[in-house]
């Protein structure tokens, strides 16, 4: 198995993996209709390098030349160009009218996912193909993120996960994470069909 930075050729496989990591919330935020769907948006973004959904912000686990896992990361000191690129991705895919609706839906994440603190390296879009689970791919991706966090001078690795995703919660707790907080369920979260989230963190050595 090899872990490397994603590239444009990974777009289709990587989009499917990312969507599998949080289908409920991604659909709630990014699906307008069959054409303007979360899956199509992700694949479109991953054809480009920059921004939150660009391939430069993702790493992939590769087995036998097949992308079988992925992870993304962000922190408190991202440059303005990162956010500008993300907004550009939205407007180019959805157009001005639909971008406003997507941005409004995305604001809901503020109710359940806290902003990164200076000491935190936050990971997301974490997924492993079903056929390659329980063979160490997920563990290898977490270990890779541990090293990235330490290299950036961060003391904690953190993530947010739906409280009902018991399999994922068990996996993270088994890898040294602890539950720091549980979000409430705001009215706009209820409107989008979203439940509570756990904020998990792990102190790095």
C-alpha positions in Angstrom: 0.0 0.0 0.0 1.1 3.5 -0.8 -0.2 6.9 0.5 0.3 9.8 -1.8 -1.1 13.2 -2.6 -4.1 12.9 -4.9 -4.0 14.0 -8.5 -6.5 14.9 -11.3 -6.6 11.3 -12.6 -8.1 10.2 -9.2 -11.1 12.5 -9.5 -13.8 9.9 -10.2 -12.7 7.3 -7.6 -11.9 9.9 -5.0 -15.2 11.7 -5.4 -17.1 8.4 -4.7 -14.9 7.8 -1.6 -15.5 11.3 -0.3 -19.2 11.0 -0.8 -19.2 7.7 1.1 -17.6 9.4 4.1 -20.7 11.5 4.8 -23.5 11.0 2.3 -26.2 12.6 4.4 -24.5 15.9 5.1 -22.9 16.2 1.6 -26.3 15.6 0.0 -27.9 18.1 2.3 -25.3 20.7 1.4 -24.6 20.2 -2.3 -27.4 18.3 -4.0 -29.8 20.7 -5.9 -31.0 18.2 -8.6 -29.9 15.2 -10.5 -27.3 17.1 -12.5 -26.2 19.5 -9.7 -25.6 16.7 -7.3 -23.0 16.3 -4.5 -21.2 13.5 -6.3 -21.0 15.6 -9.5 -19.8 18.6 -7.6 -17.0 16.7 -5.9 -15.8 15.1 -9.1 -15.8 18.5 -10.8 -13.8 20.1 -8.0 -11.3 17.2 -7.9 -10.4 17.9 -11.5 -8.7 21.0 -10.2 -6.0 21.4 -7.6 -7.0 24.2 -5.3 -9.6 24.8 -2.6 -11.2 22.6 0.0 -12.4 20.1 -2.5 -9.4 20.2 -4.9 -7.0 17.3 -5.3 -4.2 19.1 -3.6 -6.1 19.0 -0.3 -6.5 15.2 -0.4 -4.3 12.2 0.1 -5.1 8.7 -1.2 -4.2 5.2 -0.2 -3.4 3.1 -3.2 -3.4 -0.7 -3.4 -2.6 -2.4 -6.7 -2.9 0.9 -8.6 -6.4 1.3 -7.2 -7.5 4.2 -4.9 -9.0 2.5 -1.9 -8.9 5.2 0.8 -8.7 9.0 1.3 -8.4 11.8 3.8 -8.3 15.6 3.8 -7.1 18.1 6.3 -7.5 21.8 7.3 -6.3 24.0 10.1 -6.8 27.5 11.6 -4.2 29.3 9.4 -5.4 28.5 5.9 -4.6 31.3 3.4 -7.3 33.5 1.8 -6.5 31.9 -1.6 -7.7 28.6 -0.2 -11.1 30.0 0.6 -11.3 32.0 -2.6 -10.6 28.8 -4.6 -13.4 27.0 -2.8 -15.9 29.8 -3.6 -14.8 29.8 -7.2 -15.4 26.0 -7.4 -19.0 26.6 -6.1 -19.8 29.4 -8.5 -18.3 27.7 -11.5 -20.3 24.5 -10.9 -23.6 25.8 -9.6 -23.9 29.3 -11.1 -24.6 32.4 -9.0 -28.2 31.6 -8.1 -27.6 28.1 -6.8 -24.4 29.0 -5.1 -26.3 31.2 -2.7 -28.5 28.2 -1.7 -25.5 26.0 -1.2 -23.7 28.5 0.9 -26.7 28.9 3.1 -26.9 25.1 3.6 -23.2 25.0 4.3 -23.6 27.5 7.1 -25.4 24.8 9.0 -22.0 23.1 9.6 -21.2 25.9 12.0 -23.8 24.5 14.3 -22.2 21.1 14.6 -18.5 21.4 13.6 -16.4 23.8 15.5 -13.7 26.0 13.9 -10.2 24.6 14.1 -8.2 25.8 17.1 -4.6 26.9 16.6 -3.2 23.7 18.1 -5.5 21.4 16.0 -4.9 19.6 12.8 -8.4 18.6 11.6 -9.1 15.8 9.3 -12.2 14.9 7.2 -13.3 13.2 4.0 -11.9 10.1 5.6 -13.0 6.9 3.9 -11.9 3.4 2.9 -13.5 1.3 0.3 -15.7 -1.4 1.8 -13.6 -4.2 0.2 -10.4 -2.9 1.8 -11.6 -2.2 5.3 -10.1 -4.0 8.4 -6.8 -4.6 6.7 -5.0 -1.5 8.0 -5.7 1.1 5.4 -7.6 3.4 7.8 -4.9 3.0 10.4 -2.2 3.9 7.9 -4.1 7.0 6.8 -4.5 8.1 10.5 -0.8 7.5 11.1 0.0 9.5 8.0 -2.1 12.4 9.3 -0.4 12.2 12.7 3.0 12.9 11.0 1.5 15.7 8.9 0.1 17.3 12.1 3.4 17.1 13.9 5.2 18.5 10.9 2.9 21.5 11.0 3.6 22.0 14.7 0.1 20.9 15.8 -0.4 19.1 19.2 -3.8 17.5 18.5 -5.4 15.6 15.7 -9.2 16.2 15.6 -12.3 15.3 13.6 -16.0 15.5 13.7 -18.3 12.5 13.2 -22.1 11.9 13.3 -23.0 10.5 16.7 -25.1 7.8 15.1 -22.1 6.5 13.1 -21.2 4.0 15.8 -18.8 2.0 13.6 -16.7 5.1 12.9 -16.8 6.3 16.5 -15.6 2.9 17.7 -12.8 3.0 15.1 -11.6 6.4 16.2 -11.8 5.7 19.9 -9.8 2.5 19.3 -7.1 4.7 17.8 -6.7 7.0 20.7 -9.2 9.6 20.1 -11.4 11.0 22.9 -14.9 12.6 22.8 -14.4 16.3 23.6 -17.9 17.5 22.9 -21.3 16.7 21.4 -23.1 19.2 19.3 -26.8 20.0 19.8 -29.2 19.8 17.0 -30.2 23.2 15.8 -33.4 24.0 13.9 -31.5 24.4 10.6 -29.8 21.0 11.2 -33.2 19.5 11.7 -34.4 21.1 8.6 -31.6 19.4 6.6 -32.1 16.1 8.4 -28.9 16.2 10.3 -28.3 14.9 13.8 -25.8 15.5 16.5 -22.0 15.3 16.0 -19.2 14.3 18.2 -16.0 16.3 18.2 -13.1 13.9 18.8 -9.4 14.7 19.4 -6.2 12.9 20.0 -3.1 14.4 21.7 0.0 13.7 19.6 3.3 12.6 21.0 
